[in-house]
Amino acid sequence: MSLRKRIASLAICGTLVLGSINFAFADGARVVTIGVNNSPEQRATILKYFGVNENEVVVLEVNNQEERKYLEGVASEAQLGKKTYSCAYVEPTKAGSGINVKTANLTWLTSSMVASTLSTAGLTDADVVVASTFPVSGTGALTGIMKAFEDSTGKPLEEEKKELASEELIITGDLGEDIGADKATGIVNDIKTLFGQYEDLYKDMKTFLIHHTHILYKYMQQLLEPSIADYLKKQKEEKMDKLAEVAVTEDDCKVCTVLKQNVEAEYLNSCIDFWNDFKEANGEVKGSENGWAAAVEYHIKKVAGQVITQAQISKKYEISPSTLGKRYKDLKA
């Protein structure tokens, strides 16, 4: 993993917000999710491994299109693949039991990654088994568990919480490739635990970390290469050079300035035109220029058909996904 990516991964770990979803399967039902590309023989092997008969559990099939619905823009093409084979078994347990995860034949996904991610999504007490009949990455399993939640409750998982849970899984895995899965999961859990201790004092994770930046600094010191000082200096110089290249007149609005600093050339004019039209139609607008600029870029790229997530754009503009979501709704109102 590149140094740039390691810093980005660590930063995202710090902005993952603790979930508040009441994740409960109907009547405590046991659920099995099965990758649709498994053969009948593989399907039977998985059920036997889970120790259940098909008529004793709720069985849901998961396909690659659904994987992409939940994870595209967060997971890489290599992680998503073209077919879905990984399966999951979830059995709710009594309160206070915690999440117990067992995995088999997974090349990328680990039990600690699954437990941490499910906790973020709101599942607090369950026995979980994630497996495949042959080695696979395991991204289909998380998709299956999310689908099981939506099927059992009859309502979709909140988009923001879904992206947070999915992104935590991918980021923890990417960071784990470089420093080890256990250490990566430990970083995520440490930050979440610290936030939990002060949750009554801070409205969200971002506010907490603003007041406790030493937490991320500590992990940077432990994980990053000795050349970090030179790297950060170079990044600062590049940013200053980019700012110097942006022509800002006295009449230029702050949102347009932010757009010029962040949006690729092929989308820049469309973004600025859209913002000017919106501002003309609505008069004076209030709020952070980063929030508005992020919403404009997200809107223009969605209209252009680009696959992009709110998590990706909010990270780029250093705002929360909820802020982006609110401004995006304002633009479309």
C-alpha positions in Angstrom: 0.0 0.0 0.0 1.4 3.5 -0.9 2.2 6.0 1.8 -0.6 8.3 0.5 -3.1 5.5 0.7 -2.0 4.5 4.2 -2.5 8.1 5.4 -5.9 8.2 3.8 -6.9 4.8 5.3 -5.9 6.0 8.8 -7.8 9.2 8.4 -11.0 7.4 7.3 -10.6 5.0 10.3 -10.9 8.1 12.5 -14.1 9.4 10.9 -16.2 6.2 11.0 -19.2 7.0 13.2 -20.6 4.5 15.7 -23.9 3.1 14.3 -27.2 3.4 16.0 -29.3 1.0 13.9 -31.4 -1.5 15.7 -30.2 -4.5 13.8 -32.5 -7.4 14.7 -33.7 -10.3 12.6 -37.4 -11.0 12.8 -38.3 -13.2 15.8 -34.7 -14.1 16.3 -34.6 -16.1 13.1 -31.4 -17.7 11.9 -30.4 -16.5 8.5 -28.2 -18.1 5.8 -27.0 -16.1 2.8 -25.6 -18.0 -0.1 -23.7 -16.8 -3.1 -25.9 -17.4 -6.2 -23.0 -18.9 -8.2 -22.5 -21.9 -6.0 -23.5 -25.2 -7.5 -26.1 -27.5 -5.8 -23.2 -29.6 -4.4 -21.4 -26.5 -3.1 -24.7 -25.2 -1.6 -25.2 -28.5 0.2 -21.6 -28.4 1.5 -22.1 -24.9 2.9 -25.3 -25.8 4.7 -23.7 -28.9 6.2 -20.7 -26.8 7.3 -23.1 -24.3 8.9 -24.9 -27.3 10.6 -28.4 -26.4 9.4 -31.0 -27.8 7.1 -32.4 -25.5 4.4 -36.0 -25.7 5.8 -34.8 -24.7 9.3 -33.5 -21.2 8.4 -34.3 -18.2 6.3 -32.2 -18.6 3.1 -31.3 -15.6 0.9 -29.3 -15.6 -2.3 -26.8 -12.9 -3.1 -25.5 -12.1 -6.6 -22.7 -10.0 -7.9 -25.1 -7.2 -9.0 -26.1 -6.9 -5.4 -22.5 -6.8 -4.2 -22.0 -3.9 -6.5 -25.1 -2.2 -5.3 -23.8 -2.2 -1.7 -20.0 -2.0 -2.3 -19.3 -0.4 -5.7 -17.2 2.7 -5.3 -15.9 1.4 -2.0 -14.5 -2.1 -2.9 -12.1 -2.6 -5.7 -12.9 -4.6 -8.9 -10.5 -7.3 -7.7 -12.4 -7.6 -4.4 -15.8 -7.6 -6.0 -15.0 -10.0 -8.8 -17.6 -11.2 -11.3 -19.3 -13.9 -9.3 -20.5 -14.4 -5.7 -19.6 -17.5 -3.8 -19.0 -16.5 -0.1 -21.8 -17.4 2.3 -22.8 -16.3 5.8 -24.8 -17.8 8.7 -26.1 -15.4 11.3 -27.8 -16.6 14.5 -29.0 -13.8 17.0 -28.0 -14.5 20.6 -29.0 -13.1 23.9 -28.1 -9.5 24.8 -24.5 -9.1 26.1 -23.2 -12.1 24.2 -21.3 -9.9 21.7 -20.5 -10.8 18.1 -18.6 -14.1 17.6 -17.3 -14.7 14.1 -15.8 -17.7 12.5 -14.4 -17.7 8.9 -13.2 -20.4 6.5 -11.6 -20.2 3.0 -11.5 -16.4 2.9 -8.3 -14.9 1.5 -8.9 -11.3 2.5 -11.8 -11.0 5.0 -11.0 -11.8 8.6 -13.2 -12.6 11.6 -12.1 -9.4 13.4 -12.9 -7.3 10.4 -16.4 -8.8 10.1 -17.1 -8.3 13.8 -15.9 -4.7 13.8 -17.9 -3.8 10.7 -21.1 -5.5 11.9 -20.8 -3.5 15.2 -20.7 -0.3 13.2 -23.8 -1.4 11.3 -25.6 -2.0 14.5 -25.6 -5.7 15.0 -24.5 -6.3 18.7 -25.2 -9.9 19.6 -24.9 -12.8 17.2 -22.9 -15.9 16.2 -21.7 -15.4 12.6 -20.0 -17.9 10.3 -18.6 -16.7 7.0 -17.3 -19.3 4.6 -16.8 -20.6 1.0 -16.1 -24.0 -0.5 -12.9 -22.6 -2.0 -10.7 -19.6 -1.4 -12.5 -16.2 -2.2 -12.1 -12.6 -0.9 -15.4 -12.7 1.1 -17.0 -9.4 0.1 -20.2 -11.2 -0.8 -20.8 -12.2 2.8 -21.2 -8.6 4.1 -23.6 -7.9 1.2 -25.6 -10.9 2.3 -25.9 -9.9 5.9 -26.9 -6.3 4.9 -29.5 -7.8 2.6 -30.8 -10.1 5.4 -31.3 -7.0 7.6 -33.3 -5.3 4.9 -35.4 -8.4 4.1 -36.2 -9.1 7.8 -37.2 -5.5 8.7 -38.9 -4.6 5.4 -37.0 -1.3 5.1 -33.7 -0.4 3.5 -30.6 0.1 5.6 -29.8 3.8 5.9 -27.5 4.7 3.0 -25.1 6.6 5.2 -24.8 3.7 7.7 -24.4 1.2 4.9 -21.6 3.2 3.3 -19.9 3.6 6.7 -20.1 -0.1 7.5 -18.9 -1.1 4.0 -16.1 1.5 4.0 -14.8 0.4 7.4 -14.5 -3.2 6.0 -12.6 -2.1 2.9 -10.3 0.4 4.7 -9.5 -2.0 7.5 -8.6 -4.6 4.9 -6.5 -2.3 2.9 -4.6 -1.1 5.9 -4.3 -4.7 7.1 -2.5 -5.7 3.9 0.3 -3.4 5.0 0.4 -3.7 8.7 -1.5 -6.9 9.4 -5.3 -7.4 9.8 -5.2 -7.7 13.6 -3.3 -4.4 14.0 -5.5 -2.6 11.5 -8.7 -3.8 13.2 -7.2 -2.8 16.5 -6.7 0.8 15.3 -10.3 1.1 14.2 -11.7 -0.5 17.4 -9.4 1.7 19.6 -10.7 4.9 18.0 -14.3 3.7 18.2 -13.8 2.7 21.9 -12.3 6.1 22.8 -15.2 7.9 21.1 -17.7 5.7 23.0 -16.1 6.9 26.3 -16.8 10.5 25.4 -19.9 10.2 23.2 -22.0 12.3 25.6 -19.6 15.2 25.2 -19.2 15.3 21.4 -22.0 15.3 18.8 -20.1 13.0 16.4 -16.7 11.3 15.7 -15.4 14.2 13.6 -15.9 16.7 16.5 -14.3 14.3 18.9 -11.2 13.9 16.7 -10.9 17.7 16.2 -10.4 18.0 19.9 -8.2 14.9 20.2 -6.0 15.0 17.1 -3.2 13.4 19.1 -5.0 10.1 18.7 -4.4 10.0 14.9 -0.9 11.5 15.3 0.0 8.6 17.7 -0.9 6.0 15.1 0.9 7.9 12.3 4.0 7.9 14.4 3.7 4.1 15.0 2.8 3.1 11.4 4.2 5.5 8.9 7.7 5.4 7.4 10.6 7.6 8.6 10.1 9.8 5.5 6.8 11.0 6.7 8.1 14.5 7.5 9.4 14.9 4.0 6.2 13.5 2.5 4.0 15.9 4.5 6.2 18.8 3.6 5.9 17.9 -0.1 2.2 17.6 0.1 1.9 21.0 1.7 4.1 22.5 -1.0 2.0 20.9 -3.7 -1.2 22.2 -2.2 0.2 25.8 -2.0 1.3 25.5 -5.6 -2.2 24.5 -6.6 -3.8 27.3 -4.7 -1.4 29.8 -6.3 -2.6 28.5 -9.7 -6.2 29.2 -9.0 -7.2 32.6 -10.3 -9.6 34.1 -7.7 -11.1 37.6 -8.3 -12.9 39.7 -5.8 -16.2 38.8 -7.4 -15.5 35.1 -7.3 -17.6 33.3 -4.7 -16.0 31.0 -2.1 -17.8 27.9 -3.4 -16.5 28.5 -6.9 -13.0 28.8 -5.5 -13.3 25.5 -3.7 -14.6 23.9 -6.8 -11.6 25.2 -8.8 -9.3 23.7 -6.2 -10.9 20.3 -6.2 -12.8 19.4 -9.4 -11.2 17.8 -12.5 -11.1 20.0 -15.6 -13.7 18.0 -17.5 -16.3 18.6 -14.8 -15.3 22.1 -13.6 -17.3 24.3 -15.9 -20.5 22.2 -15.4 -20.1 22.5 -11.7 -19.5 26.3 -11.7 -22.4 26.8 -14.1 -24.7 24.7 -12.0 -23.8 26.5 -8.8 -24.2 30.0 -10.4 -27.6 29.0 -11.6 -28.6 27.6 -8.2 -27.3 30.7 -6.4 -29.2 33.0 -8.8 -32.4 31.1 -8.3 -32.1 30.9 -4.6 -30.4 34.1 -3.6 -28.0 34.1 -0.6 -27.2 30.7 0.7 -25.7 29.8 4.1 -23.4 27.1 5.2 -19.9 25.8 4.6 -18.5 26.4 1.1 -16.9 22.9 1.3 -20.3 21.3 1.9 -21.9 23.1 -1.0 -19.0 22.5 -3.3 -19.0 18.8 -2.4 -22.7 18.5 -3.1 -22.3 20.2 -6.5 -19.5 17.9 -7.6 -21.4 14.9 -6.4 -24.5 16.0 -8.3 -22.7 16.8 -11.6 -20.8 13.5 -11.6 -24.0 11.5 -10.8 -25.7 13.2 -13.7 -22.7 12.4 -15.9 -23.1 8.7 -15.0 -19.9 8.4 -13.0 -19.9 5.8 -10.3 -19.2 7.8 -7.1 -20.2 7.5 -3.5 -21.0 10.2 -1.0 -18.3 8.8 1.2 -15.6 9.4 -1.5 -16.7 13.0 -2.1 -17.1 13.9 1.6 -13.6 12.5 2.3 -12.2 14.7 -0.5 -13.8 17.9 0.9 -13.1 16.9 4.5 -16.7 17.0 5.6 -19.1 14.3 7.0 -21.3 12.2 4.6 -24.3 13.6 6.5 -23.3 17.1 5.6 -22.9 16.2 2.0 -26.3 14.4 2.0 -28.0 17.4 3.5 -26.6 19.8 0.9 -27.3 17.4 -1.9 -31.0 17.4 -0.9 -31.0 21.2 -0.7 -29.6 21.3 -4.3 -32.3 19.0 -5.6 -35.2 20.6 -3.6 
